[in-house]
Amino acid sequence: MNGTEPGDNVGGVHAVVIMGPAGSGKTTVGMALAQATGARFVDADAHHPLTNIEKMHAGIALTDADRLPWLRELAHIIKSSKTTRLVLACSALKESYRTILRDHDPGVRFFCLSVPKEELTRRLSARPGHFFNPNLLETQLLTLQSPPNDEIDGTLSVNELVTDIARQLDWPTARGRNIVT
């Protein structure tokens, strides 16, 4: 422990983006990491405009133009979090998308959850009612440009992932906060 309160930002990384294709566990891991460290959690899916949601539900892949306003909104959320820690669950599939999210801010770190296609397919089939059409998975996998040094095994347990990410960030976990498993 470094003597700071969980969630306080005293320099270094203030925002973490848990990224990867649909079904990789971004939201689950992101929520657990935020809970364990006292950080604020934001799910990027909640910020998609209705037109994007309708396209994805219909099995139509989003274009860069579709994503741009969404990415800019998320970048604004990251920028406004500089005094507190933030965990953002966001696909961030391309380096150009991560550049927008980072917006030249060294206090943003990305962790790409790497999960085999077969497991992603299984996970997506187990979540009925979600707006993401599983038929888009192949498009996401073709689009994915994994950050070279920030891939993490997304098949590990949530507890293992949260522990590893918090350790890499040097973010203390709060006593008494349960890590979701």
HELIX and SHEET records of a PDB file:
HELIX    1   1 LYS A   26  THR A   37  1                                  12    
HELIX    2   2 ALA A   44  HIS A   47  5                                   4    
HELIX    3   3 LEU A   50  HIS A   57  1                                   8    
HELIX    4   4 ASP A   64  LYS A   79  1                                  16    
HELIX    5   5 GLU A   95  ARG A  102  1                                   8    
HELIX    6   6 LYS A  117  SER A  125  1                                   9    
HELIX    7   7 PRO A  134  LEU A  136  5                                   3    
HELIX    8   8 LEU A  137  THR A  143  1                                   7    
HELIX    9   9 VAL A  158  LEU A  169  1                                  12    
SHEET    1   A 5 ARG A  40  ASP A  43  0                                        
SHEET    2   A 5 LEU A  86  ALA A  89  1                                        
SHEET    3   A 5 ALA A  15  MET A  19  1                                        
SHEET    4   A 5 VAL A 108  SER A 114  1                                        
SHEET    5   A 5 GLU A 151  ASP A 153  1                                        
END                                                                             
